[in-house]
Amino acid sequence: MDAGTDQVVITDVLLRDGLQSEPVALPLEERVRLAYGLLAAGLTSLEIGSFVNAEKVPQMSGTEALMARLQPGECALLHTLVFNERGARRAIAAGARDVRLTVSASDGHSRANAGAPRDAALARLGPAVDLLTASRVRLEATIATAFLCPFDGETDPGTVVELARRLAGFGIRVLHLADTIGAASPWHIRRTVTAVHEALPGLPLGLHLHNTYGMASANVWEALRLGVRRFDAALGGIGGCPFAPGAAGNLGTDDLVNLCHHAGIATGIDVRRLTSLREELRVLLGHRLDSALSAVPTAPVPLRIGAGTGAC
């Protein structure tokens, strides 16, 4: 890995995966302020919400209103999640241009998260894809529980490959593999990422990592060695999955940026602005954050040359 010449793309999922596990929904104005704060820090990709049943995930209510308030220009992508045709219609009506389809690799998690077993949930995405494609919405996809499931145990890489093939048939631009419960090790990452790479060598891969057992940074490093250059993370490491028992917070955007910059890998992100926004987030939520850097002094440390470069 020639880290000095590499650049990663980080999608901050604070506004969706981060806030969906908070006990109360943040007001629209606060979500707007956080979104623009992330953009000002140099993030070029945000996951801002999901078009799901507000009774099940009340923290995601108002995603349409949030999209209407954000005008990031051409340099930033605003992703939203869609699980079915109804969600697709809502996304199109809201003017979404970048949508992530989501399906679980395991039946247990799929029933808890989507209310249907895996194959039924995947079939349900077909009409949604037709609508989104007709509206020229750019599609990505996330496979949840791609490594382990809280209900079904370890996920067979062959199952992930099969799902990846079917999702690739939908015309997705990027496939993200999610360690939904944060229990994967670098061995799991290597095994499954390698299997998907070999089966679909032309499909760009990203990782969505939780940090339940403190392995997220190690998993990033293993993924970098395998050529993965897209990662999801949430400022301060907050978040989790309401439908996956034991799932802790996300990999912290601040921790991920710190790792990349010390390795000489460009992110285009301003560390000082990100640190300042993290403190605002802590005050706003009224509790400690989960990222490693949120618990240490914020004085800058030397970085390798080129670490902060990169633009739209």
Backbone torsions as a table, in degrees:
resi	resn	phi	psi	omega
1	MET	NA	116.5	177.3
2	ASP	-90.2	80.9	-171.7
3	ALA	-62.7	-31.0	-174.3
4	GLY	-63.9	-22.9	-178.8
5	THR	-107.7	4.6	-177.2
6	ASP	-89.4	160.3	170.3
7	GLN	-140.9	138.6	177.5
8	VAL	-107.0	158.2	173.4
9	VAL	-110.4	120.4	-179.6
10	ILE	-107.8	126.8	172.2
11	THR	-103.3	116.3	177.9
12	ASP	-83.0	124.3	-175.1
13	VAL	-106.9	18.5	-179.4
14	LEU	-51.3	-47.1	-172.1
15	LEU	-72.7	-13.7	176.2
16	ARG	-114.8	-77.8	-175.0
17	ASP	-66.4	-29.2	177.7
18	GLY	-70.2	-53.8	-173.1
19	LEU	-79.3	-17.1	-175.3
20	GLN	-68.4	-16.1	179.2
21	SER	-100.9	-0.3	177.3
22	GLU	-72.0	149.0	-175.6
23	PRO	-66.1	-24.4	178.5
24	VAL	-132.5	155.7	178.1
25	ALA	-81.1	133.8	177.1
26	LEU	-73.4	143.9	176.0
27	PRO	-60.0	154.0	-178.8
28	LEU	-54.6	-45.1	-176.9
29	GLU	-59.0	-37.3	180.0
30	GLU	-69.9	-38.4	178.6
31	ARG	-66.8	-38.3	176.6
32	VAL	-62.2	-44.2	-179.1
33	ARG	-63.7	-40.4	178.1
34	LEU	-65.3	-40.8	179.9
35	ALA	-60.8	-48.1	-179.3
36	TYR	-69.2	-29.4	175.0
37	GLY	-65.1	-41.2	177.3
38	LEU	-65.1	-42.3	178.1
39	LEU	-63.7	-40.3	179.6
40	ALA	-65.4	-28.2	178.6
41	ALA	-78.0	-8.2	176.2
42	GLY	111.3	0.8	174.9
43	LEU	-65.3	137.6	178.6
44	THR	-114.5	4.7	-179.5
45	SER	-148.9	122.8	179.5
46	LEU	-127.9	144.7	168.6
47	GLU	-103.9	113.0	-166.1
48	ILE	-105.0	-10.5	-179.3
49	GLY	171.2	-176.2	178.2
50	SER	-142.8	148.7	179.3
51	PHE	-97.0	81.3	-176.8
52	VAL	-127.3	175.2	179.1
53	ASN	-64.5	116.9	-177.3
54	ALA	-65.4	-21.3	177.4
55	GLU	-71.1	-31.5	179.4
56	LYS	-85.1	-36.5	-180.0
57	VAL	-132.9	77.8	-175.2
58	PRO	-63.4	-22.8	179.2
59	GLN	-64.5	-18.9	-178.4
60	MET	-96.7	4.3	176.4
61	SER	-66.2	146.3	179.0
62	GLY	86.0	14.7	178.2
63	THR	-60.9	-38.5	177.5
64	GLU	-60.1	-43.9	-179.4
65	ALA	-65.2	-36.9	178.5
66	LEU	-65.3	-44.0	178.6
67	MET	-60.3	-38.6	-178.6
68	ALA	-65.8	-26.2	-178.6
69	ARG	-87.1	-15.3	-175.0
70	LEU	-99.3	126.7	177.0
71	GLN	-131.6	76.6	-171.9
72	PRO	-79.1	-5.1	-176.7
73	GLY	82.5	-165.8	-173.4
74	GLU	-87.2	-9.1	-175.2
75	CYS	-85.0	-13.6	-173.7
76	ALA	-121.9	142.7	174.9
77	LEU	-104.4	135.3	178.0
78	LEU	-114.0	106.2	-176.7
79	HIS	-92.5	143.6	170.7
80	THR	-130.7	156.5	-178.8
81	LEU	-98.6	142.4	178.2
82	VAL	-133.9	134.7	-179.9
83	PHE	-112.6	-16.7	-173.4
84	ASN	-160.5	-177.8	-176.9
85	GLU	-63.4	-40.0	179.7
86	ARG	-61.4	-42.8	177.3
87	GLY	-63.6	-36.9	178.6
88	ALA	-63.9	-41.9	179.3
89	ARG	-63.3	-41.5	178.2
90	ARG	-63.8	-41.7	-179.6
91	ALA	-62.7	-44.4	-179.8
92	ILE	-64.0	-44.5	179.7
93	ALA	-62.5	-30.5	-179.7
94	ALA	-82.0	-6.4	179.5
95	GLY	86.3	20.9	179.9
96	ALA	-62.7	137.1	176.8
97	ARG	-111.3	-17.9	-178.9
98	ASP	-133.8	116.5	-175.3
99	VAL	-125.5	140.7	172.8
100	ARG	-107.3	125.4	171.0
101	LEU	-83.4	145.8	-177.6
102	THR	-131.2	130.8	175.4
103	VAL	-144.1	145.7	-179.6
104	SER	-90.4	145.3	176.0
105	ALA	-77.0	-23.2	-177.1
106	SER	-109.1	146.0	178.7
107	ASP	-66.7	-39.0	-177.4
108	GLY	-59.8	-48.3	179.8
109	HIS	-70.6	-35.6	179.6
110	SER	-61.7	-41.2	178.3
111	ARG	-63.9	-39.9	-178.7
112	ALA	-73.1	-37.4	-172.2
113	ASN	-91.0	-39.0	-174.4
114	ALA	-115.7	-4.7	177.5
115	GLY	75.4	18.2	-179.3
116	ALA	-157.9	153.1	175.2
117	PRO	-63.6	166.0	-171.0
118	ARG	-53.7	-52.8	-174.8
119	ASP	-64.6	-36.2	177.7
120	ALA	-67.9	-40.1	178.5
121	ALA	-65.4	-38.2	178.5
122	LEU	-67.1	-43.8	178.8
123	ALA	-61.4	-34.0	-179.3
124	ARG	-65.7	-21.0	179.8
125	LEU	-77.1	-19.1	-176.4
126	GLY	-55.2	-55.0	178.4
127	PRO	-61.1	-33.9	177.8
128	ALA	-64.0	-42.2	179.4
129	VAL	-63.5	-41.9	179.4
130	ASP	-58.8	-45.2	179.7
131	LEU	-64.7	-46.6	-177.1
132	LEU	-65.7	-41.3	179.7
133	THR	-64.8	-41.4	179.1
134	ALA	-63.2	-28.6	178.8
135	SER	-91.7	8.0	177.5
136	ARG	60.5	35.3	174.1
137	VAL	-82.1	134.5	178.4
138	ARG	-76.4	133.6	-173.1
139	LEU	-112.5	134.6	165.6
140	GLU	-124.9	174.0	179.5
141	ALA	-145.1	150.1	175.0
142	THR	-123.9	130.8	172.0
143	ILE	-99.4	108.8	177.7
144	ALA	-75.8	159.2	-178.0
145	THR	46.9	43.9	-178.2
146	ALA	-71.9	-16.0	-177.4
147	PHE	-118.9	-46.3	177.6
148	LEU	-146.6	153.7	-179.7
149	CYS	-126.2	139.7	180.0
150	PRO	-68.6	-16.5	-178.7
151	PHE	-103.5	-39.3	-171.0
152	ASP	-109.7	-1.9	179.5
153	GLY	82.2	-150.1	-176.8
154	GLU	-65.4	142.6	179.3
155	THR	-95.9	127.8	178.4
156	ASP	-66.6	125.7	177.4
157	PRO	-55.3	-30.0	178.1
158	GLY	-62.3	-35.6	176.7
159	THR	-65.1	-41.4	178.9
160	VAL	-64.5	-41.7	178.8
161	VAL	-62.0	-43.7	178.9
162	GLU	-60.5	-45.3	177.6
163	LEU	-63.5	-40.9	-179.6
164	ALA	-60.5	-41.7	178.2
165	ARG	-61.4	-43.9	-177.3
166	ARG	-68.9	-39.1	177.3
167	LEU	-68.6	-37.0	176.7
168	ALA	-60.0	-32.3	177.0
169	GLY	-65.8	-18.6	175.8
170	PHE	-79.3	-8.2	179.9
171	GLY	86.8	26.9	-179.8
172	ILE	-68.8	151.5	-179.7
173	ARG	-90.7	-32.0	-177.9
174	VAL	-143.2	143.4	174.2
175	LEU	-115.3	127.2	178.8
176	HIS	-107.0	133.8	176.9
177	LEU	-104.3	125.8	-172.7
178	ALA	-108.0	128.5	167.8
179	ASP	-90.1	79.7	-168.1
180	THR	-60.9	-34.8	-178.0
181	ILE	-105.1	5.8	175.3
182	GLY	63.9	32.4	-177.7
183	ALA	-110.1	-0.6	-177.8
184	ALA	-73.5	153.1	175.2
185	SER	-113.6	169.1	174.9
186	PRO	-54.9	-30.6	177.2
187	TRP	-63.6	-44.5	176.8
188	HIS	-61.2	-43.4	-179.7
189	ILE	-59.8	-50.0	-177.9
190	ARG	-60.7	-44.3	-176.7
191	ARG	-62.2	-49.3	-173.6
192	THR	-79.8	-42.5	178.3
193	VAL	-60.7	-42.4	178.9
194	THR	-61.9	-41.8	-179.9
195	ALA	-62.7	-42.9	-179.5
196	VAL	-70.4	-41.5	177.2
197	HIS	-57.4	-44.5	-177.2
198	GLU	-68.0	-36.5	-178.9
199	ALA	-77.1	-36.1	-176.3
200	LEU	-134.0	71.4	-173.3
201	PRO	-63.3	-21.0	-178.6
202	GLY	-93.0	-0.1	-176.5
203	LEU	-95.2	116.3	178.5
204	PRO	-63.0	137.8	-179.1
205	LEU	-113.1	147.6	171.1
206	GLY	-132.1	165.7	178.4
207	LEU	-123.1	140.6	174.2
208	HIS	-118.1	107.9	-169.4
209	LEU	-116.2	133.6	168.9
210	HIS	-101.2	166.4	-167.9
211	ASN	-126.2	36.0	-175.1
212	THR	-56.0	-42.1	-177.1
213	TYR	-109.2	18.8	175.4
214	GLY	71.0	21.2	-176.0
215	MET	-102.1	0.3	-171.7
216	ALA	-61.5	-44.0	-179.0
217	SER	-65.3	-40.2	176.4
218	ALA	-62.8	-37.4	179.0
219	ASN	-68.9	-36.1	174.7
220	VAL	-60.7	-45.5	-176.9
221	TRP	-62.4	-41.8	178.0
222	GLU	-64.2	-40.7	179.3
223	ALA	-64.7	-39.5	177.0
224	LEU	-60.2	-40.6	177.8
225	ARG	-62.8	-27.5	-179.1
226	LEU	-90.4	0.1	176.6
227	GLY	97.4	3.0	177.9
228	VAL	-73.6	134.6	-177.8
229	ARG	-131.7	15.2	178.2
230	ARG	-127.1	128.6	-177.4
231	PHE	-140.4	141.0	169.9
232	ASP	-93.0	147.7	176.8
233	ALA	-161.2	161.9	179.8
234	ALA	-126.6	132.9	179.8
235	LEU	-53.3	130.3	180.0
236	GLY	76.9	-2.0	178.3
237	GLY	71.7	20.3	-177.5
238	ILE	-80.3	166.3	173.4
239	GLY	119.6	-166.4	-176.0
240	GLY	152.5	-174.5	178.7
241	CYS	-120.9	116.6	-179.3
242	PRO	-60.9	-18.2	-175.6
243	PHE	-109.9	17.1	178.0
244	ALA	-132.1	97.5	-178.0
245	PRO	-54.8	131.6	177.1
246	GLY	90.0	-6.8	-179.2
247	ALA	-70.8	126.6	178.4
248	ALA	-99.7	-164.6	-173.3
249	GLY	-66.3	169.3	177.7
250	ASN	-74.6	163.8	163.0
251	LEU	-54.9	131.4	-179.6
252	GLY	-73.1	132.1	174.8
253	THR	-56.8	-40.3	179.1
254	ASP	-64.3	-40.1	177.5
255	ASP	-67.2	-40.3	-179.9
256	LEU	-65.4	-44.8	178.3
257	VAL	-61.7	-42.4	178.5
258	ASN	-59.7	-45.1	178.8
259	LEU	-60.4	-48.6	-177.4
260	CYS	-63.0	-45.4	-176.9
261	HIS	-65.8	-36.7	177.7
262	HIS	-70.9	-20.2	175.9
263	ALA	-93.1	2.1	-179.3
264	GLY	76.7	21.7	-179.5
265	ILE	-98.9	125.4	-175.1
266	ALA	-73.6	143.1	174.4
267	THR	-127.3	-20.2	-175.6
268	GLY	75.5	11.8	-173.8
269	ILE	-105.9	134.8	179.1
270	ASP	-82.6	111.0	-174.8
271	VAL	-62.9	-40.6	-176.9
272	ARG	-65.4	-43.0	178.0
273	ARG	-65.4	-38.5	179.4
274	LEU	-65.1	-40.2	179.1
275	THR	-64.8	-42.4	178.8
276	SER	-63.2	-41.8	179.7
277	LEU	-67.7	-34.7	177.9
278	ARG	-61.4	-39.4	178.4
279	GLU	-67.4	-38.8	175.3
280	GLU	-60.7	-40.5	179.8
281	LEU	-64.0	-42.2	179.7
282	ARG	-59.9	-45.1	179.3
283	VAL	-65.2	-41.9	-177.8
284	LEU	-62.6	-43.2	-177.9
285	LEU	-81.0	-24.6	177.2
286	GLY	75.7	23.6	175.4
287	HIS	-151.2	166.2	-179.9
288	ARG	-66.1	152.5	178.1
289	LEU	-96.7	170.0	-171.5
290	ASP	-102.3	-12.9	-178.7
291	SER	-68.3	152.9	-179.9
292	ALA	-62.8	-40.5	-176.4
293	LEU	-69.7	-22.6	180.0
294	SER	-68.7	-13.2	-178.2
295	ALA	-105.3	5.3	-177.5
296	VAL	-124.0	162.9	177.1
297	PRO	-56.1	148.3	-173.2
298	THR	-97.9	12.9	178.8
299	ALA	-61.4	137.1	-178.8
300	PRO	-65.2	149.9	177.2
301	VAL	-122.0	156.5	-177.9
302	PRO	-59.7	140.9	177.8
303	LEU	-119.5	158.6	176.2
304	ARG	-69.4	154.1	-179.0
305	ILE	-60.7	136.1	176.3
306	GLY	88.5	-1.2	-173.2
307	ALA	-63.9	-32.2	-175.2
308	GLY	-96.9	6.3	-176.2
309	THR	-79.4	167.9	179.4
310	GLY	119.5	140.6	-179.5
311	ALA	-146.9	-174.8	-179.1
312	CYS	-62.8	NA	NA
